[in-house]
Amino acid sequence: MESQIGYYTDTGKARDEFDRALPKEMSAYTAFRKEVYKDGALSHKTKRLIALALGMQSGCTRCTIGQTKDAVEAGATKAEILEAVSVAVVMGGTAVSAETWRVVEVLKEIGKW
């Protein structure tokens, strides 16, 4: 099985190439994204947990991996991550449940399982 963090890193390099091809547009998107994830009425950690569930719901592999990692970096516990994922499973059913292994593998790879 391929490393989930390795997949995230490798696909990020290609995404970065895309960003460099559209510097004005993507810098605006990056600034927006950074602003959205700041603490506000919801904490940064809560926003990352929401993003994880939404990423899983949308079927975005890169989002699932990245948001799991980002949620941990924001202070989310294994239990909080698993609860957020369980909400995604309830809302998305089998399609989301089939991807929960990615979250487990990311948590294992970063030593949080």
Salt bridges, closest charged atoms under 4 A:
ASP16 OD1 - ARG15 NH2 2.60
ASP19 OD2 - ARG15 NE 3.69
GLU35 OE1 - LYS38 NZ 3.04
ASP70 OD2 - ARG48 NH1 3.18
ASP70 OD1 - LYS69 NZ 3.68
GLU73 OE2 - LYS69 NZ 3.33
GLU80 OE2 - LYS45 NZ 2.87
GLU99 OE1 - ARG102 NE 2.46
GLU105 OE2 - LYS108 NZ 3.90
